[in-house]
Structures are given as C-alpha cells and as structure tokens.
C-alpha cells in the first residue's frame, strides 16, 4: 500500500527543488509527499502507520497520543562499523573514523539507492535544528521512505514549513537521503559527506541511524561545520541551575553512554535544596558559539528526547517519566495485554504476561529480557515539567561551566576543577569510562572517549583538539571546566557516593565556583573542594571522612592512569596538538 498523502512543494528554493528532483529520479518512488508539519498531516500519517502495522496504538487512557513500534531484530542500535566519514583525504577523517573517498562512496550508495523506493512513497522532510531565527540554527531536508522516520522527526526537530521559512532561498541546507532498502545488514551504510553537507543512510530504520538531524547532522556534520565556521557542536546536555534568589547559571556537560547523562539533565534536587531548581534545556546535544558579551552561548538544536527506556523510572528520573506519558513513540519495549508498555527497571512489577520486543510471548520466567537493552522513547522536550523556555531563545544561553565525566571505579575523585582552559581541554581529551558487562571488551577496562565525541566527531580527532584550543582566542570569558566521577567504589565494590539527586551538591559547588562564592584547594589534578567548601548537610550518615575518601588522590593510581592515556594519544599521535603533550608532562611533574 502506498501513502494516500499527497502534497506539492512548499518551497520555491531552486536548490531544494533541483536536488529533490534528482533524488526522485534515482529512487523512483510511486509518490512524493512534501511534509508540512501540520497536525492534520500527523493524524493522517499516524492512521496509515497503524493500518500498515508499523505502529500500534497504545492505551489512550493511560498514554494519550502514544504509539508502539517494533523494529527489525537485526536493526536495534547505531552501527559504528557501517558509519563512514567521506572526505577528500583520509587525514581529514582521521584514524578514529571509517573513511572512504566521496566519489567512491557516492557511486556505491547511488547504485544501492537506484529504484529503492519503487512501490513506496518518498517523504520530503524539511526540519530546523535550533530555534527559528537563531544564527546558530541549521536547516536539513531528509528524503525518506519510512513513516516511522517522518513521525519521529516531527517530535525530535522543528519539522515542516517552519524550516523552509528559515531557509528562504539560501543554498545552506543539509541534504539527507534515507531508504530502508530491505533492512539487510550487508547493505547498511550511514555515510557522511562533510564537505558537501550531505548524508546518505541506507538499509536501517533504527533512530540513531536514520533520524538524520540527530547524531548525523547535529554532531558529525555539525562538528565539521563548527570547526570551519568557528563554533562547537558537542555531545552535551544543557541545564539552567536556578538559586532560591532567582539567579540562573547555565552549565553544559559531556558524559559517555551509561554515565547518567539524561538523569543529570533532568535532576530533581533533594529536599535539602529547598528553593533550588534544575531546568532542562537539552539532554544530548549543544551547539555553542561565542556571543557579543564574550561568553559562549549554547542552543539545544533538538526538540525532543530520544532516550533509553530500561532503567528509567520515577525513582531514577521522575521528570523523564512525566515527559513520556503523552505523544510519545516507544520502540522495542515490552507490550502488555492492556496495551501499556513495560521495561526492566520500570516502577511497576513485571506483568504476568506480555509480548517482548520481538513480539514473542514473555513471562517473568522467560530467560530473555522483555525490552531490548537499547529500547527507546521519542518524546517532545516540552512535555518535561522542568523544560526551560529559554531553550527557544534565538540568542542561546551563556554557558558558565562545562563538566566532563566518565564511569571510573578508582583513581578519579568525585569532582575537581581545571586550572585553565588548556588544562580543561586536556581533561576532556583524556576522559574515559570503564567497560560494563553490556559493552564489548573486558569488564573494567578503560575506554577513552574524548569529550564523549569519539563516535560522533566528523573529522580528525587531533584537529578537533586543536579546534578546542584555538577557540579560546575567540571566547573572552570562557566557561570554567570541571571533571566529575559519580562511580568511584570502595574495596568491597560499593559506590562511595550516593549519586542521583545528591549530585546536586556537586553542581552547587560548580555554580558557587563560577559565581565566586566557593573556595578550593590546589592539588596535582586541579582545584578540589575542601569539606568546608562543600554542602554535606542532611546527607543521611555520609560524613566528612566519606567525602575525603571519595576525593582521595592516589599518586600510584594516577601514574598508571597517565600511562594508560597513551593508548588514544598513540593512535592520533601524528595529529595531536603539542599543548596536550605538555599538559601530560605537567601532570607527571606535579605527581
């Protein structure tokens, strides 16, 4: 069945029209539908998706406006081995990216896309990344044969006519082509052409590979454009921290996956912090540009959350749970008999019987998990009760602090502050996380993930560090840079820090540091809070001694840490800025 929806071009932009015509001739769809982003269009496409079995309508009493999607079981996550950066020279892509020359990749993918949409509808999806009218915003146009993609892009971006209004007659837009083909992993490619501002994604229908505004444009292409144009595209959350007197401080933070990024972005302060509020501007991506006031100004280019469901609960993230109660698409979670959803770690006990993420009968005795570990929710960001309305400000918000953090059982203290910008870049560049059982490789092995950008940087990682260092000259009042580690353990394997809402105590010290209110002590690593600088009141038995334990700096552990940093440095040694080598030598000298 092909789409009943029809539509004429809703733009007169000659570049857009010519490119869509060219791709239509290549893919040969039965129909072309130009998406407007209207509510009527959403209703029509949703009804069709339900009729075709692509979506299942959930219990509208419990979850109004919510739908369920089950993806192909071979297509449930991002695929690094199928993800390419295609630049003219291999050096530009760098040793941490898969590379192929653009001409070779275009030839390969155009051959696969030839006739790929016969019997299908091509949807023209114009979308705006960032607030309308913002100099930081970018326009993309995604051509797709997936209704799931259209409806998800409607949540994740400002989709429809609003994007063409922002674009006008400009040629500056991202050209994105997506076709599911037959979902065969052998013909799965996510290829980025940074020099052409173009993306081609074939053979997948999983969000991270096919919602082209997300990791593809916002980070891989965005980071390349940021270097060229003098701004940052970063894998960072953005929060506004409001003190009881109304003072607001904006903080950006980068954590690798499984390090509590979404929970931190939607943190609820414990009762002790009466009157403090955490406002969420974004949980995943920040675009940051120097502003006329000399500060780094940030926008969240997205309009939705694409979050991991397992482990999300009213205890771990009450704001996320509220955000996904309406107008949400759930993918690869479990489906209950009353058309509700369930996953491991949800507040309710397991259902007596359900359909698992593959559509098979599941009971609590089943050996398999009910929800896929990477099952997702796609929800409008404005559903969050603590959504910060300044996320729609075209000027962005001024960032006072940047926080880096990974998952480390030893070595790294709870929090410390970099001595200066260059030292802060070094902290971000050497950031790492220990592998958990869910990740490939030996458990407890440190995997370096600079700035949490290793899978998402659209060019050479050595050039990326150089860009961070060069940007210091453009930012008169740079944010202070901090490092955190919520996951330090004692000899018995127990966490030394309670985490979750108590992370507000660390955030308060960060805010007080940038506002000039809190002291610190100099150490070989950087500035660390003394017990008198840090709020330890009402911590249910967590003592000054416990705090000193979680802040301990063990010189022997740090000597091993410095040696283990070589792994990444050696991989990109030919391109690494000398400042990074000097910072390492300074650290060795201080130790």
C-alpha positions in Angstrom: 0.0 0.0 0.0 1.4 3.4 -0.8 0.6 6.7 1.0 -2.7 8.4 0.5 -1.0 11.6 1.4 -0.1 14.0 -1.4 1.5 17.3 -1.4 3.1 19.9 -3.6 6.4 21.5 -3.0 6.1 24.0 -0.1 9.2 25.9 -1.1 10.4 27.8 -4.2 14.0 27.3 -3.3 15.7 26.2 -6.6 18.4 24.2 -4.9 15.9 22.2 -2.8 13.7 21.6 -5.9 16.6 20.5 -8.1 18.0 18.1 -5.5 14.6 16.5 -4.7 14.0 16.0 -8.4 17.4 14.4 -8.9 16.9 12.0 -5.9 13.4 11.2 -7.1 14.8 10.2 -10.5 17.3 8.0 -8.6 15.0 6.3 -6.1 11.9 6.2 -8.4 9.1 6.4 -5.7 5.5 5.9 -6.6 4.6 9.2 -4.9 6.4 12.2 -3.4 4.9 13.8 -0.3 6.2 17.2 0.8 5.7 17.3 4.6 4.2 20.5 6.1 4.4 19.5 9.8 0.7 20.2 10.3 -1.4 18.4 12.9 -3.7 17.2 10.2 -0.7 15.6 8.4 0.4 13.9 11.6 -3.1 12.4 12.1 -3.2 11.1 8.5 0.2 9.6 8.6 -0.3 8.1 12.1 -3.6 6.4 11.0 -1.8 5.0 7.9 1.1 3.7 10.0 -1.4 1.9 12.3 -3.3 0.5 9.3 0.0 -0.9 7.9 1.1 -2.3 11.2 4.1 0.0 11.5 2.7 1.5 14.7 0.4 0.0 17.4 -1.9 2.5 19.2 -1.3 2.2 22.9 -3.9 2.5 25.7 -5.1 6.1 25.2 -6.5 6.4 28.7 -3.1 5.6 30.2 -0.8 7.0 27.4 -2.7 9.6 25.3 -1.2 10.2 21.9 1.3 7.3 22.4 2.2 4.6 19.9 4.4 1.5 19.9 6.9 0.5 17.2 8.9 -2.7 16.9 12.0 -2.6 14.7 13.6 -5.4 12.8 15.6 -7.6 15.3 18.8 -7.0 13.3 18.4 -3.3 13.4 18.3 -2.1 17.1 21.3 0.2 17.6 23.8 2.5 16.0 26.3 0.6 13.9 29.8 2.1 14.1 31.3 -0.4 11.6 28.8 0.8 8.9 29.3 4.5 9.7 31.7 6.4 7.4 33.1 9.9 7.1 33.9 10.6 3.4 36.4 13.5 3.0 38.7 14.0 0.0 41.8 12.9 2.1 41.9 10.2 4.7 43.9 12.5 7.0 40.8 14.8 7.3 38.6 12.0 8.6 41.4 10.8 10.9 42.4 7.4 12.3 39.3 7.1 14.6 36.7 7.2 11.8 35.9 4.8 9.0 36.9 6.5 5.7 36.1 6.2 2.0 36.7 8.8 -0.8 33.4 10.7 -1.5 33.3 9.7 -5.2 33.7 6.0 -4.4 31.0 6.1 -1.7 28.6 8.1 -3.8 28.9 5.6 -6.6 28.4 2.6 -4.2 25.4 4.1 -2.5 23.7 5.6 -5.5 23.8 2.1 -7.1 22.1 0.7 -3.9 19.5 3.5 -3.9 18.7 3.1 -7.6 15.0 2.2 -7.8 14.9 1.6 -4.0 11.6 3.4 -3.4 9.6 1.7 -6.2 6.2 0.9 -4.7 6.8 3.3 -1.8 6.3 7.0 -1.0 9.2 9.4 -0.7 8.6 11.8 2.1 10.3 15.2 1.8 11.0 16.1 5.5 12.3 19.7 6.0 13.5 20.3 9.5 15.0 23.1 11.6 17.7 22.3 14.1 17.5 25.1 16.8 15.1 28.0 17.5 13.6 29.8 14.5 15.5 33.0 13.7 18.7 31.9 15.5 22.0 32.5 13.9 23.0 29.2 15.5 20.2 27.2 13.8 20.6 25.0 10.7 18.2 23.6 8.2 18.1 20.0 6.9 16.0 18.2 4.3 15.6 14.4 4.7 14.1 12.3 2.0 12.9 9.0 3.5 10.6 6.1 2.6 9.8 5.5 6.3 6.7 6.8 8.0 8.3 6.0 11.4 11.1 8.4 10.5 8.7 11.2 9.5 6.7 10.9 12.7 9.9 10.7 14.8 11.5 13.7 13.1 8.3 15.6 13.8 9.0 15.0 17.6 12.8 15.4 17.5 13.1 18.5 15.3 11.1 21.6 14.4 9.7 19.9 11.3 7.8 21.2 8.3 7.1 24.6 6.7 9.0 26.4 9.6 12.2 25.0 8.2 11.7 26.3 4.7 10.7 29.7 6.1 14.0 29.8 8.0 15.9 28.7 4.8 14.4 31.1 2.3 16.3 30.9 -0.9 19.6 30.0 0.8 21.7 27.1 -0.5 22.9 26.3 3.0 21.0 23.2 4.0 21.9 19.6 4.8 20.9 17.1 2.1 19.9 13.8 3.7 18.7 10.7 1.8 17.4 7.7 3.7 16.0 4.4 2.3 15.3 1.3 4.3 16.0 -0.9 1.3 15.3 -4.4 2.7 16.9 -3.8 6.1 19.7 -6.2 5.3 22.8 -5.6 7.5 25.0 -6.4 4.4 23.7 -3.2 2.7 23.7 -0.9 5.7 25.6 2.3 5.4 25.5 5.6 7.2 27.8 7.9 5.2 28.6 11.5 5.9 30.0 13.9 3.3 31.0 16.9 5.5 32.4 18.9 2.6 29.1 18.7 0.8 26.9 19.0 3.9 25.3 15.7 2.9 24.3 12.4 4.5 23.1 9.1 2.9 21.7 6.4 5.2 20.7 3.0 3.7 19.5 -0.3 5.0 18.4 0.7 8.5 15.3 2.0 10.3 16.8 2.5 13.8 16.5 6.1 15.1 20.2 6.8 15.6 21.0 5.7 12.0 18.0 7.3 10.3 16.8 10.4 12.2 19.4 12.3 10.3 19.1 15.5 12.3 20.4 13.7 15.4 23.9 12.3 15.5 24.5 12.6 11.8 23.8 16.4 11.3 23.9 17.7 14.9 27.3 16.1 15.6 29.2 14.5 12.7 28.4 17.1 10.1 27.9 19.8 12.8 31.4 19.3 14.3 32.9 19.7 10.8 30.9 22.9 10.1 31.7 24.2 13.6 35.4 23.9 13.0 35.0 25.7 9.6 32.7 28.4 10.9 34.1 29.0 14.4 31.7 27.2 16.8 31.2 23.9 18.8 28.9 21.0 18.0 29.1 18.9 21.2 27.6 15.7 22.7 26.5 17.7 25.8 23.4 18.3 27.9 22.5 21.8 28.9 20.9 22.8 32.2 19.9 26.0 33.9 20.6 26.0 37.7 18.3 28.4 39.5 19.2 29.5 43.0 16.4 30.5 45.5 17.1 34.2 44.8 16.3 33.6 41.1 20.0 33.7 39.9 20.4 31.4 36.9 23.7 29.7 35.9 23.9 27.7 32.7 26.0 24.5 32.6 26.9 22.1 29.7 28.1 18.6 30.4 29.5 15.7 28.4 29.3 12.1 29.7 29.8 8.9 27.6 26.9 6.5 27.4 25.8 4.7 30.6 27.2 7.5 32.8 23.9 9.2 33.9 23.7 12.0 31.3 19.8 12.0 30.9 19.4 11.7 34.7 21.7 14.6 35.3 19.9 16.7 32.6 16.6 16.2 34.5 17.9 16.1 38.1 15.5 16.7 40.9 17.3 18.4 43.8 16.9 16.6 47.2 14.6 18.3 49.9 17.7 19.9 51.5 18.0 22.2 48.4 14.7 23.9 49.1 14.1 26.6 46.5 16.8 25.4 44.0 15.6 24.3 40.6 17.2 22.5 37.7 15.7 23.5 34.3 16.4 21.2 31.3 17.4 22.9 28.0 18.7 19.7 26.4 19.8 16.1 27.3 22.1 15.2 24.4 23.5 17.9 22.1 24.7 21.5 22.4 25.7 23.9 19.7 27.8 26.7 21.2 29.1 29.9 19.7 30.9 33.0 21.1 28.5 35.8 21.8 28.9 39.6 21.7 29.2 39.5 25.5 32.4 37.4 25.3 30.7 34.3 26.7 30.0 31.0 24.9 26.3 30.9 24.0 24.5 27.5 23.6 21.4 26.2 22.0 19.9 22.7 22.0 19.3 22.0 18.3 16.7 19.3 19.1 13.1 19.5 20.1 12.7 16.1 21.6 14.2 13.3 23.8 15.4 10.0 22.2 16.0 8.2 25.5 16.9 4.7 26.6 13.9 3.2 28.3 15.4 0.4 30.5 16.3 1.8 33.9 14.1 4.9 33.5 11.7 5.1 36.5 10.1 7.5 38.8 13.0 6.9 41.2 15.8 7.4 38.7 14.2 10.1 36.6 10.7 11.4 37.6 10.8 14.2 35.0 11.5 11.8 32.1 8.7 9.6 33.3 6.3 12.5 33.2 7.6 13.6 29.8 6.8 10.2 28.2 3.2 10.0 29.4 1.8 11.5 26.2 2.5 12.0 22.5 5.5 9.5 22.7 6.6 6.8 20.3 8.0 3.7 22.2 10.4 1.4 20.3 11.3 -2.2 21.2 10.0 -2.1 24.8 7.5 -4.8 26.1 3.8 -4.6 25.2 1.3 -5.6 27.9 -2.1 -7.2 27.2 -3.9 -3.9 28.1 -1.7 -2.0 25.5 0.6 -0.5 28.1 4.4 -0.6 27.9 6.9 -2.1 30.3 10.7 -2.5 30.6 13.3 -3.7 33.1 13.8 -1.1 35.8 10.3 0.5 35.4 8.4 1.2 38.7 5.7 -1.3 38.2 6.4 -5.0 38.9 6.7 -7.2 35.7 3.5 -8.1 34.0 2.3 -11.7 34.4 2.4 -11.9 30.6 3.4 -9.6 27.8 4.8 -9.5 24.3 8.6 -8.9 24.3 10.4 -6.6 22.0 10.5 -9.2 19.2 6.7 -9.8 19.5 7.1 -13.2 21.3 5.1 -14.2 24.4 7.0 -13.3 27.6 6.6 -14.0 31.3 8.8 -13.2 34.3 10.2 -16.8 34.0 11.5 -16.1 30.5 15.2 -16.2 30.0 15.3 -13.3 27.5 14.7 -9.6 28.6 11.2 -8.2 27.8 12.6 -4.9 26.5 15.7 -4.6 24.3 18.5 -3.1 26.4 18.6 -0.2 23.8 14.8 0.2 23.6 13.8 3.8 23.3 11.2 6.5 23.8 10.9 9.5 21.5 9.1 12.3 23.3 8.6 16.1 22.9 11.0 18.0 25.1 8.2 20.4 26.1 6.5 17.5 27.9 9.2 17.8 30.5 7.7 19.6 33.6 11.1 21.4 34.1 11.6 22.3 30.4 13.4 25.7 30.2 11.5 28.1 27.9 14.8 29.9 27.2 15.7 26.9 25.1 13.6 28.7 22.4 15.7 31.9 22.7 17.4 32.6 19.4 20.4 34.0 21.2 21.0 30.8 23.2 22.1 30.9 26.8 25.5 31.9 28.2 27.5 28.9 29.5 29.4 29.4 32.7 30.7 25.9 33.3 31.5 22.8 31.2 31.6 19.4 33.0 33.3 16.3 31.8 32.7 12.9 33.4 33.1 9.1 33.0 32.4 5.9 34.8 35.5 5.1 36.9 35.6 2.7 39.9 39.0 4.1 41.1 41.5 6.9 40.6 39.3 9.8 39.6 37.8 11.9 42.5 34.2 13.0 42.7 34.9 16.5 41.4 37.8 18.8 40.5 38.2 22.0 38.5 40.8 22.5 35.7 43.5 25.2 36.3 42.6 26.9 33.0 41.1 26.3 29.5 44.0 24.3 28.0 44.1 22.1 31.1 40.3 21.7 30.8 40.7 20.6 27.2 43.2 18.0 28.3 40.7 16.7 30.9 38.1 16.3 28.2 40.6 14.8 25.8 41.6 12.1 28.3 38.1 11.3 29.5 37.3 7.6 29.7 34.9 5.1 31.0 35.3 1.5 32.3 33.5 -1.0 30.2 30.5 -2.6 31.8 29.1 -6.1 31.1 26.9 -4.5 28.4 29.9 -3.2 26.4 32.2 -5.2 24.3 35.7 -6.0 25.7 36.9 -6.8 29.2 34.9 -5.6 32.1 36.6 -2.7 33.9 38.9 -1.8 31.0 39.1 2.0 30.4 37.9 3.1 27.0 38.9 6.6 26.1 36.1 8.7 24.8 37.4 12.3 24.4 34.6 14.8 25.2 32.2 11.8 24.7 32.7 12.6 21.0 34.8 9.7 19.7 31.9 8.0 17.7 30.5 11.4 16.7 33.3 13.6 15.6 33.0 14.2 11.8 36.7 14.8 11.2 40.2 14.1 12.6 40.2 13.9 16.4 43.7 15.6 16.6 42.3 18.6 14.6 39.2 18.5 16.9 41.5 19.1 20.0 43.3 21.9 18.0 39.9 23.5 17.4 39.1 23.4 21.1 42.4 25.1 21.9 42.0 27.7 19.1 38.5 28.6 20.2 40.0 30.0 23.5 41.2 33.1 21.5 37.6 33.7 20.4 36.0 33.5 23.8 36.7 36.5 26.1 35.0 34.9 29.1 35.4 31.2 28.7 33.4 28.7 30.9 35.3 27.1 33.7 35.9 23.3 33.1 35.3 20.6 35.7 35.6 16.8 35.9 33.2 14.6 37.8 33.0 10.8 38.6 29.9 9.5 40.3 31.0 5.9 40.2 34.0 5.5 42.5 33.9 2.4 44.6 35.5 1.1 47.8 37.5 -2.2 48.2 34.2 -4.2 48.6 32.8 -2.8 45.4 30.3 -0.4 47.0 29.7 3.0 45.5 31.3 5.7 47.7 28.9 8.5 46.5 25.1 8.2 46.7 24.6 9.8 43.3 21.2 10.7 41.6 19.7 13.8 43.3 22.7 14.1 45.6 24.7 15.1 42.5 23.1 18.5 43.1 25.7 19.0 45.8 28.5 18.8 43.2 26.6 21.0 40.8 26.1 23.6 43.6 29.8 23.7 44.2 30.4 24.2 40.5 27.9 27.0 40.4 29.4 28.6 43.5 32.9 28.4 42.0 31.8 30.2 38.8 29.9 32.8 40.8 33.0 33.4 43.0 31.4 32.1 46.2 33.2 28.8 47.0 36.8 28.0 48.0 39.0 25.2 46.8 42.4 23.6 47.4 45.1 23.2 44.8 46.2 19.6 44.0 48.2 18.0 41.3 45.0 17.3 39.4 43.3 20.7 39.7 41.2 22.7 42.2 39.2 20.4 44.6 36.6 21.3 47.2 37.6 21.0 50.9 34.9 19.8 53.3 34.2 23.4 54.3 33.7 24.4 50.6 31.1 21.6 50.0 27.5 21.2 51.3 27.4 18.0 53.3 24.4 18.8 55.5 21.5 16.3 55.8 23.3 13.5 54.0 21.9 10.6 56.0 25.2 9.4 57.5 27.5 10.5 54.8 30.4 12.0 56.8 33.4 14.3 56.2 35.5 11.2 56.2 33.4 9.6 53.5 33.8 12.8 51.5 37.5 12.8 51.9 37.6 9.1 50.7 35.6 9.9 47.5 38.0 12.8 46.9 41.3 10.8 47.6 44.1 11.3 45.0 46.2 8.2 44.9 49.5 9.0 43.3 50.3 5.4 42.3 46.9 5.1 40.6 47.5 8.3 38.8 50.9 7.2 37.4 49.1 4.2 35.9 46.3 6.5 34.6 48.9 8.7 32.8 50.4 5.6 31.2 47.0 4.3 30.1 46.3 7.6 28.4 48.9 6.7 25.8 46.5 4.3 24.1 44.5 7.1 22.5 47.4 9.5 22.1 49.4 6.9 20.2 46.5 6.4 17.8 46.4 10.0 16.8 50.0 11.0 17.7 50.8 12.4 14.3 48.0 15.0 14.7 47.8 15.7 18.4 48.5 19.3 19.4 51.7 19.9 21.4 49.7 21.5 24.2 48.2 18.1 25.0 51.6 16.5 25.3 52.8 19.5 27.5 49.7 19.1 29.8 50.6 15.4 30.2 54.2 16.3 31.1 53.0 18.9 33.6 50.7 16.4 35.3 53.6 13.9 35.6 55.8 16.6 37.1 53.1 17.6 39.6 52.6 14.0 40.6 
